[in-house]
Amino acid sequence: MRVCHVGFSRFPGVGAMAMYEHSRNLAKLGVDVHVIAAGEKQEDREIDGVHVSLLESHSVKKRSVYPLLFTCKLLSHVRTFSDSEFDIIHVYHFPGSFFLPLFLRNKGRKWVFFTTSGPIRGGITSHAGWKLQAFESRFFDHIILRDKSHVSQFKYRKEKISIVPIGADLSLFSPGESKIREMYGIDPEEFLFLYVGNLHPARRIETLIEAVGMVNKERSARLMVVGNGGTQILKKYSEAAGMGHVIFTGKVPHDDVPLYMRCCNVFVSYVPRTPEFDIQPPLKTVEALACGLPVIATDTLGNRRFITHTENGFLTADDAVSLKNAMIELMENEALTEKLAKNAGKSVIDYDWRTIVKKMLLPTYEWLISE
């Protein structure tokens, strides 16, 4: 089987996690995999057994002219391949990706549309984003989604839609030692909450900061925030509120994220309960559980896919008071915290990327090309 993965993102990179894990694990299973992605310069490389063609793009911002420019380069690049070069051409959706199967239909036996998640900005932007994805998906032979909750956005589709969920690299995300506390001068006995993720204003991380401020009126605790996208705004918010117990690390390399997870007492998987976030697959929730962490998570549809309340995690509403109450509960209830930690890793054992690719993605490909 010869497969081509196409995405408008850096490779490897946080924005291309699914493409990276899918491609390298397919290669481990003996599949001939070619990836075409966006690079800071044009080059061909071999990465983890995958042949990677990087097409130059100065930005991977989807709400810009760059997806169109990337698509033009893609059309020219893929035309160089012979007809039916690939059994599967698997496209990770970006604006304009429908031009590929429209103009290059003969380059692959089957064209697959894959969307990692829906738009999260809310309102008319998210509505338009889903409409765009539904329109573009019509040019593909098959749709793969990460969660059943996304199926309704493609209700025009009468034939089967495959579900291939998110996962975690369990060889990377696992319990272990960490020197991160020492690096930031945090006392080993101090109770530490951790948030990892994008800090875009739509995520309302100031609510989490406010909750920790409430906690500190009763118990001493700190919050470490790992990520970027709105760091300076949140720093100013924290400083104005006199919350010196919040540590902002900025962006850290993905392979270092487990070290940050291992240094905390409780991981907080927080997103507001809006229609856009409610159905988002919570990648960081899975990774934190894999590290054996007690997890406080917003009670969204996405988080309920992985967390059973008071069994392997703690579900809460998205307001500051509810978050604060959940934090105090785990700080004071040591037996519950230990129970959540004990059950965490076991609850996501089937969500290793290798397992997902072997048992879900590869059989989907095999079924498609056997039709």
Summary of the structure (lengths in Angstrom):
residues: 371
radius of gyration: 21.3
end to end distance: 14.5
largest distance: 67.7
contacts: 1259
relative contact order: 0.11
helix: 43%
strand: 21%
